[in-house]
């Protein structure tokens, strides 16, 4: 395994997983309400972490496929699914690009929730190209990520506030859209929206309607891209 990937796996293992396991489901539940799902859909949750999305949508879909490169995260996800007796889910500790090459045109829905900020542009294009190839015609990708235009992310980018070490590439909506276009998605089938933060900062979202400065209060990006 390349040194950079080894370091990235280390950042997303151990204590990071323990912290993630303590996060409330409410934020993922709110995101899941924005995903169009059918009861026979095959959903691929890329960078699935501890399978929080499964915990919310497991009874709304046909099969859930959770993919992550962290053994610790996959173990946590499997433990939860086993404790609930779920049998419509599979987990893979695997590289996303390799996984997609092994599953061409298989999925109706793909998700990357709080993932794209962890990878640089070149890798993002490679990964989202692979994800696109794993979607069936008419399939949809849903992407959630911090918004660089949000005033706190701007402050982190300038070094005024401390950034999470895992967040190496926080972007704004235009930058994410460009990456998806370079990954083969049709620009006319990419929808970029902004949503409120999931923590106390959500109280600031109404200020996003202000002229001129409104974009600095748009904390999170929600993007839908269709094949």
C-alpha positions as CSV (number, residue, x, y, z in Angstrom):
1,X,0.0,0.0,0.0
2,X,1.4,3.4,-1.0
3,X,2.7,5.6,1.9
4,X,0.0,8.3,1.4
5,X,-2.8,5.7,1.4
6,X,-1.4,4.1,4.5
7,X,-1.4,7.5,6.3
8,X,-4.9,8.2,5.1
9,X,-6.1,4.8,6.4
10,X,-4.4,5.6,9.8
11,X,-6.2,8.9,10.0
12,X,-9.6,7.2,9.4
13,X,-9.1,4.3,11.9
14,X,-8.9,3.8,15.7
15,X,-9.9,6.9,17.6
16,X,-11.4,8.5,14.5
17,X,-13.8,5.6,14.2
18,X,-14.7,5.8,17.9
19,X,-15.5,9.5,17.6
20,X,-17.6,8.8,14.5
21,X,-19.6,6.1,16.4
22,X,-20.6,8.7,18.9
23,X,-22.2,11.0,16.3
24,X,-26.0,11.2,16.3
25,X,-28.0,9.8,13.4
26,X,-30.1,12.9,13.0
27,X,-27.7,14.5,10.5
28,X,-27.7,11.4,8.3
29,X,-31.5,11.0,8.7
30,X,-32.0,14.5,7.4
31,X,-29.8,13.8,4.3
32,X,-31.5,10.5,3.6
33,X,-34.8,12.3,3.3
34,X,-33.3,14.0,0.2
35,X,-32.5,10.7,-1.5
36,X,-34.9,9.2,-4.0
37,X,-35.2,5.5,-3.2
38,X,-37.2,2.6,-4.4
39,X,-37.7,-0.6,-2.4
40,X,-35.7,-2.7,-5.0
41,X,-32.8,-0.3,-5.4
42,X,-29.2,-1.4,-5.1
43,X,-27.4,1.4,-3.2
44,X,-23.6,1.7,-3.0
45,X,-22.5,3.8,-0.1
46,X,-18.9,4.8,-0.9
47,X,-16.7,5.7,2.1
48,X,-19.5,4.3,4.2
49,X,-17.7,4.6,7.5
50,X,-19.7,2.8,10.2
51,X,-22.7,2.4,8.0
52,X,-24.8,5.2,9.4
53,X,-26.7,5.5,6.1
54,X,-27.7,1.9,6.3
55,X,-29.1,2.5,9.8
56,X,-31.5,5.0,8.3
57,X,-32.4,3.6,4.9
58,X,-31.9,-0.2,5.4
59,X,-35.7,-0.8,5.3
60,X,-36.3,1.4,2.3
61,X,-34.1,-0.4,-0.3
62,X,-33.3,-3.7,-1.8
63,X,-29.6,-4.1,-1.1
64,X,-27.1,-1.9,0.6
65,X,-23.4,-2.1,-0.4
66,X,-21.0,-0.3,2.0
67,X,-17.5,0.3,0.8
68,X,-14.6,1.8,2.8
69,X,-10.9,1.4,3.0
70,X,-10.8,1.4,6.8
71,X,-11.0,-2.1,8.4
72,X,-12.1,-0.5,11.6
73,X,-15.0,1.2,10.0
74,X,-16.1,-1.9,8.1
75,X,-15.9,-3.9,11.3
76,X,-18.0,-1.4,13.1
77,X,-20.6,-1.4,10.3
78,X,-20.8,-5.2,10.2
79,X,-21.2,-5.4,14.0
80,X,-24.1,-3.0,13.9
81,X,-25.8,-4.8,11.0
82,X,-25.3,-8.2,12.8
83,X,-26.8,-6.8,16.0
84,X,-29.9,-5.8,14.1
85,X,-30.2,-9.1,12.1
86,X,-30.1,-7.3,8.8
87,X,-29.5,-9.5,5.7
88,X,-29.9,-7.1,2.9
89,X,-26.5,-5.5,3.3
90,X,-22.9,-6.3,2.2
91,X,-19.7,-4.6,3.3
92,X,-16.4,-4.4,1.5
93,X,-13.0,-3.2,2.8
94,X,-11.8,-2.2,-0.6
95,X,-10.4,0.6,-2.8
96,X,-13.3,2.4,-4.5
97,X,-11.8,2.4,-7.9
98,X,-11.1,-1.3,-7.8
99,X,-14.6,-2.0,-6.4
100,X,-16.3,-0.1,-9.1
101,X,-14.3,-1.9,-11.8
102,X,-15.6,-5.2,-10.4
103,X,-19.2,-3.9,-10.3
104,X,-19.9,-2.1,-13.6
105,X,-23.4,-0.6,-14.1
106,X,-24.8,-2.4,-11.1
107,X,-26.2,0.3,-8.8
108,X,-29.3,2.5,-8.9
109,X,-28.0,4.9,-6.3
110,X,-24.5,5.9,-5.1
111,X,-23.7,8.1,-2.2
112,X,-20.6,9.9,-0.9
113,X,-21.5,11.6,2.3
114,X,-18.8,13.7,3.9
115,X,-16.1,12.2,1.7
116,X,-15.0,14.4,-1.2
117,X,-13.2,16.9,1.2
118,X,-10.8,14.0,2.1
119,X,-9.3,13.7,-1.4
120,X,-7.4,15.9,-3.8
121,X,-8.7,16.9,-7.2
122,X,-6.8,14.3,-9.3
123,X,-8.0,11.4,-7.0
124,X,-11.5,12.8,-6.9
125,X,-11.8,12.7,-10.7
126,X,-10.5,9.1,-10.7
127,X,-12.9,8.0,-8.0
128,X,-16.0,9.8,-9.3
129,X,-15.3,8.5,-12.8
130,X,-15.2,5.0,-11.3
131,X,-18.4,5.6,-9.4
132,X,-20.2,6.9,-12.5
133,X,-19.2,3.6,-14.3
134,X,-20.8,1.6,-11.4
135,X,-24.2,3.3,-11.9
136,X,-26.9,1.9,-14.2
137,X,-28.4,4.1,-16.9
138,X,-30.7,6.5,-15.0
139,X,-28.7,5.9,-11.8
140,X,-28.0,8.8,-9.4
141,X,-25.1,10.0,-7.3
142,X,-25.8,12.0,-4.1
143,X,-22.9,13.9,-2.6
144,X,-22.7,15.8,0.7
145,X,-19.7,17.9,1.7
146,X,-18.8,21.1,3.5
147,X,-19.0,24.3,1.5
148,X,-15.8,26.3,1.1
149,X,-17.8,29.5,0.7
150,X,-19.2,29.1,4.3
151,X,-17.5,31.8,6.4
152,X,-16.1,29.2,8.9
153,X,-14.6,27.1,6.1
154,X,-13.1,30.3,4.6
155,X,-11.5,31.0,8.0
156,X,-10.1,27.5,8.1
157,X,-8.7,27.9,4.6
158,X,-6.9,31.1,5.6
159,X,-5.5,29.5,8.8
160,X,-7.6,31.6,11.1
161,X,-9.4,28.6,12.5
162,X,-8.0,25.0,12.8
163,X,-9.1,22.7,10.0
164,X,-9.6,18.9,10.6
165,X,-6.5,17.2,9.5
166,X,-8.6,14.8,7.4
167,X,-10.1,17.6,5.4
168,X,-7.5,18.3,2.8
169,X,-9.8,19.7,0.0
170,X,-12.9,21.5,1.0
171,X,-14.5,23.0,-2.1
172,X,-17.4,25.2,-3.2
173,X,-20.2,24.1,-5.4
174,X,-18.6,25.2,-8.7
175,X,-15.4,23.3,-7.9
176,X,-17.4,20.1,-7.1
177,X,-19.4,20.4,-10.2
178,X,-16.2,20.8,-12.3
179,X,-14.8,17.6,-10.8
180,X,-18.0,15.7,-11.6
181,X,-17.9,17.1,-15.2
182,X,-14.3,16.0,-15.6
183,X,-15.4,12.6,-14.2
184,X,-17.9,12.2,-17.1
185,X,-21.1,13.4,-15.6
186,X,-23.3,15.6,-17.9
187,X,-23.3,19.2,-16.7
188,X,-27.0,19.5,-17.4
189,X,-27.7,16.5,-15.1
190,X,-25.9,17.9,-12.0
191,X,-27.9,19.8,-9.4
192,X,-26.1,21.8,-6.8
193,X,-27.9,22.9,-3.7
194,X,-26.9,24.3,-0.3
195,X,-28.3,23.1,3.0
196,X,-28.0,24.1,6.6
197,X,-25.3,22.8,8.9
198,X,-26.2,19.7,11.0
199,X,-25.1,21.3,14.3
200,X,-26.0,24.5,16.2
201,X,-24.6,26.5,13.2
202,X,-27.8,25.6,11.4
203,X,-29.4,28.7,13.0
204,X,-27.3,30.8,10.6
205,X,-28.8,29.3,7.5
206,X,-31.6,31.9,7.1
207,X,-28.8,34.5,6.5
208,X,-28.0,32.7,3.3
209,X,-30.9,34.6,1.7
210,X,-29.2,37.9,2.2
211,X,-28.0,39.7,-0.9
212,X,-24.2,39.8,-1.6
213,X,-23.1,38.0,1.6
214,X,-25.6,35.2,1.6
215,X,-23.2,32.6,0.2
216,X,-21.0,32.9,3.3
217,X,-23.8,31.4,5.4
218,X,-24.4,28.3,3.2
219,X,-22.6,25.7,5.3
220,X,-23.1,22.4,3.4
221,X,-23.4,21.3,-0.2
222,X,-25.9,18.7,-1.4
223,X,-25.3,17.6,-5.0
224,X,-27.3,15.2,-7.2
225,X,-25.8,13.9,-10.5
226,X,-27.7,11.6,-12.8
227,X,-26.3,9.2,-15.4
